[in-house]
């Protein structure tokens, strides 16, 4: 997402997908009807949504809260979830929008002792600020995420679709693939672990001028390291797109950069 006024922009959204998926492995609180609650908080030096900065390369704080039901049965490991993810945002062009709040809902399934996972989800993106409504910022997105953990590497992929993307930019498709490799040979103690990850993704937008990109589609990618230290995830990632500065409304919001994030799931 770029200039919300002149053209029209996480995570998840890849970020949202990662947040929801990560909740499956986190500590949980008991909830009603046999379900569980999971909450989290992340602090990052840049909110990157599909490779494009949503905070003009400045800091962001991102809370999340998820409720997940119990599975249908032991032989039918399917559950439903709902919750929200949020972040501060900052756009060029004089808009007063200051926050993004995403409503998350969907179904999860597991198979093969939890190694194979699937997530059929819905995200409602909402932007808070007096300029948000007339700019048609709010939109809906539907997606399917599938993953398999081979032990030495965990692979996942997703397809997401919006019937009318941000800024009235029409139909949009987002496809991404990710590989995560644990590094068990780096062994300090049982409370510290390391893993590397990489993603490659493609975004298509029907009305690219409304969205603020030079063509109907672009690529984004990342490569990073996550260190889990006593329950805190510390990550550094190289993030980039194939959009140049003129194509990014003469900003550096699409350029290569290092993103540092500290997160904790409760």
C-alpha positions as MATLAB code, in Angstrom:
seq = 'XXXXXXXXXXXXXXXXXXXXXXXXXXXXXXXXXXXXXXXXXXXXXXXXXXXXXXXXXXXXXXXXXXXXXXXXXXXXXXXXXXXXXXXXXXXXXXXXXXXXXXXXXXXXXXXXXXXXXXXXXXXXXXXXXXXXXXXXXXXXXXXXXXXXXXXXXXXXXXXXXXXXXXXXXXXXXXXXXXXXXXXXXXXXXXXXXXXXXXXXXXXXXXXXXXXXXXXXXXXXXXXXXXXXXXXXXXXXXXXXXXXXXXXXXXXXXXXXXXXXXXXXXX';
ca = [
       0.000    0.000    0.000;
       1.433    3.317   -1.006;
       0.116    6.858   -0.942;
      -3.411    6.376    0.376;
      -4.562    9.673   -1.093;
      -2.846    9.913   -4.460;
      -3.080    6.231   -5.198;
      -4.076    4.011   -2.596;
      -1.133    0.177    0.581;
       0.405   -6.556    6.866;
       1.284   -8.917    7.554;
      -1.441  -11.251    7.293;
      -1.616  -10.464    4.840;
       1.555  -12.436    5.221;
       2.109  -10.896    8.656;
      -1.441  -11.751    9.726;
      -1.076  -15.273    8.422;
       2.165  -15.699   10.302;
       0.627  -14.311   13.472;
      -2.333  -16.679   13.308;
      -0.189  -19.674   12.434;
       2.244  -18.886   15.227;
      -0.571  -18.913   17.744;
      -0.950  -22.640   17.202;
       2.412  -23.301   18.874;
       2.144  -20.718   21.633;
       1.045  -20.951   25.219;
      -2.720  -20.561   25.524;
      -5.319  -19.687   28.132;
      -8.395  -21.815   28.644;
     -11.495  -20.294   27.108;
     -15.225  -21.066   26.992;
     -16.619  -24.141   25.240;
     -13.295  -25.952   25.480;
     -11.485  -23.353   23.392;
      -8.319  -21.349   24.032;
      -7.186  -17.719   23.922;
      -3.815  -16.526   22.592;
      -2.477  -12.969   22.749;
       0.687  -11.434   21.396;
       2.596   -8.197   20.928;
       5.287   -7.242   18.430;
       7.507   -4.177   18.146;
       9.204   -3.586   14.802;
      11.246   -0.844   13.152;
       9.005   -0.989   10.040;
       5.545   -2.386    9.271;
       6.082   -4.014    5.882;
       2.912   -5.163    4.104;
       3.837   -7.386    1.177;
       7.178   -5.658    0.880;
       5.860   -2.077    1.090;
       6.306    0.040    4.215;
       3.071    1.116    5.898;
       4.808    3.382    8.413;
       7.180    5.286    6.110;
       9.977    3.043    7.411;
       9.260    3.987   11.033;
       8.456    1.945   14.155;
       5.234    0.053   14.744;
       3.564   -1.722   17.673;
       1.329   -4.651   16.730;
      -0.976   -6.454   19.192;
      -2.985   -9.567   18.373;
      -5.660  -11.603   20.122;
      -7.118  -14.945   18.950;
      -9.798  -17.306   20.241;
      -9.764  -20.863   18.885;
     -12.427  -23.473   19.492;
     -11.760  -27.060   20.459;
     -11.469  -29.478   17.546;
     -14.646  -31.138   16.295;
     -13.387  -34.514   17.529;
     -10.107  -36.349   18.047;
     -10.654  -38.064   14.714;
     -11.679  -34.738   13.063;
      -8.943  -32.205   13.977;
     -10.757  -29.143   12.648;
     -11.205  -25.983   14.712;
     -12.496  -22.445   14.160;
     -10.822  -19.210   15.233;
     -11.530  -15.500   15.407;
      -9.716  -12.434   16.644;
      -7.920   -9.273   15.620;
      -4.522   -7.915   14.646;
      -3.608   -4.221   14.693;
      -0.789   -1.801   13.932;
      -0.125    1.897   13.769;
       0.337    3.189   10.203;
       1.576    6.377    8.562;
       0.870    7.284    4.941;
       2.053   10.115    2.733;
      -0.310   12.584    1.105;
      -1.864   14.247    4.147;
      -4.171   11.449    5.224;
      -5.143   11.360    8.891;
      -5.266    7.563    9.044;
      -3.308    6.408   12.080;
      -4.085    2.689   12.591;
      -5.008   -0.528   10.837;
      -7.263   -3.033   12.614;
      -7.834   -6.427   11.012;
     -10.616   -8.816   11.989;
      -9.541  -12.445   11.516;
     -11.726  -15.542   11.241;
     -11.390  -18.991    9.759;
     -11.046  -22.738   10.032;
      -7.922  -24.752   10.804;
      -7.207  -28.399   10.146;
      -4.332  -30.720   11.031;
      -3.314  -34.159    9.799;
      -0.400  -36.599    9.917;
       0.357  -35.922   13.600;
       0.092  -32.186   13.062;
       2.763  -32.040   10.367;
       0.232  -31.127    7.670;
      -1.765  -27.970    8.404;
      -4.403  -25.971    6.587;
      -6.016  -22.605    7.288;
      -9.046  -21.304    5.365;
      -9.442  -17.731    6.526;
     -11.061  -14.331    6.153;
      -9.555  -10.914    6.949;
     -11.417   -7.611    7.170;
      -8.964   -4.716    6.890;
     -10.124   -1.480    8.510;
      -8.290    1.840    8.715;
      -8.934    4.345   11.481;
      -8.901    8.060   10.683;
     -11.140   10.732    9.237;
      -9.841   10.216    5.684;
     -10.267    6.440    5.546;
     -13.917    6.101    4.436;
     -13.931    8.432    1.377;
     -10.701    6.808    0.141;
     -12.261    3.320    0.144;
      -9.416    1.926    2.215;
     -11.320   -0.848    3.997;
     -11.542   -4.179    2.159;
     -12.126   -7.928    2.547;
      -9.756  -10.767    1.734;
     -10.108  -14.558    1.694;
      -7.232  -17.013    1.766;
      -5.974  -20.566    2.018;
      -2.670  -21.417    3.728;
      -1.241  -24.942    3.581;
       1.960  -26.152    5.246;
       3.958  -29.276    5.933;
       6.729  -29.708    8.498;
       9.382  -32.141    7.256;
      11.495  -31.664   10.393;
      14.584  -30.362    8.620;
      12.454  -27.758    6.818;
       8.883  -26.501    7.114;
       7.245  -25.432    3.844;
       4.091  -23.371    3.476;
       2.207  -21.614    0.716;
      -0.854  -19.422    0.423;
      -3.287  -17.910   -2.039;
      -5.316  -14.841   -1.039;
      -8.095  -13.118   -2.965;
      -9.900   -9.808   -2.564;
     -12.965   -8.944   -4.710;
     -12.177   -5.229   -4.324;
      -8.768   -4.450   -2.888;
      -7.532   -1.394   -1.028;
      -8.555    1.975   -2.486;
     -11.188    0.562   -4.828;
      -8.402   -1.086   -6.838;
     -10.507   -4.032   -8.002;
      -9.759   -7.747   -7.890;
      -6.477   -8.746   -6.265;
      -4.555  -12.003   -5.849;
      -1.611  -12.601   -3.545;
       0.438  -15.806   -3.724;
       3.382  -16.622   -1.489;
       5.671  -19.472   -0.502;
       7.850  -19.773    2.587;
      10.554  -22.113    3.838;
      11.679  -22.229    7.481;
      14.765  -24.182    8.528;
      15.545  -24.820   12.231;
      19.189  -24.705   13.303;
      19.405  -27.245   16.161;
      23.191  -27.489   15.896;
      23.421  -23.992   17.425;
      22.881  -25.164   20.976;
      23.293  -22.767   23.901;
      20.560  -24.162   26.141;
      16.981  -25.427   25.897;
      15.579  -21.893   26.160;
      17.358  -20.537   23.071;
      16.755  -21.709   19.505;
      17.528  -20.472   15.995;
      15.860  -20.747   12.604;
      16.214  -19.123    9.196;
      13.381  -18.366    6.804;
      12.784  -17.110    3.307;
       9.666  -16.013    1.404;
       8.815  -15.265   -2.209;
       5.493  -13.697   -3.172;
       3.578  -12.056   -5.997;
       0.812   -9.441   -5.764;
      -1.655   -8.829   -8.630;
      -3.994   -5.807   -8.568;
      -6.613   -5.168  -11.252;
      -6.498   -1.347  -11.062;
      -2.838   -0.754  -10.319;
      -3.118    3.046  -10.672;
      -5.646    3.134   -7.812;
      -3.300    1.050   -5.676;
      -0.281    3.176   -6.531;
       2.002    0.699   -8.305;
       3.359    1.037  -11.871;
       2.085   -2.335  -13.166;
      -0.676   -4.826  -12.405;
       1.683   -7.055  -10.438;
       4.942   -7.007   -8.521;
       7.176   -9.383   -6.535;
       8.318   -9.187   -2.947;
      10.719  -11.408   -1.019;
      12.483  -11.726    2.313;
      15.278  -13.643    3.983;
      15.757  -13.662    7.741;
      16.843  -15.166   11.040;
      14.721  -15.698   14.153;
      16.201  -16.332   17.579;
      13.799  -17.463   20.293;
      15.153  -16.465   23.702;
      13.162  -17.479   26.794;
       9.873  -17.103   24.938;
      10.735  -13.911   23.040;
      11.225  -14.027   19.270;
      13.974  -11.727   17.979;
      14.125  -11.537   14.204;
      16.002   -9.670   11.518;
      14.889   -9.862    7.903;
      16.035   -8.479    4.580;
      12.899   -7.329    2.701;
      12.677   -6.077   -0.880;
      10.404   -5.693   -3.939;
      10.969   -5.207   -7.659;
       9.317   -1.746   -7.536;
      11.776    1.123   -8.011;
      11.588    4.549   -6.371;
       9.650    6.285   -9.203;
       7.190    3.374   -9.264;
       6.726    3.716   -5.505;
       5.391    7.273   -5.771;
       8.959    8.595   -5.458;
       9.364    7.133   -1.979;
      11.752    4.529   -0.576;
       8.892    2.508    0.898;
       9.404   -0.320   -1.621;
      13.210   -0.423   -1.451;
      15.414   -3.050    0.222;
      15.770   -2.671    3.975;
      16.484   -4.568    7.183;
      13.539   -5.071    9.516;
      14.067   -5.880   13.210;
      11.193   -7.304   15.235;
      10.768   -8.359   18.862;
       7.615  -10.341   19.616;
       6.094  -12.297   22.443;
       3.068  -14.594   22.443;
       1.248  -15.130   25.743;
];
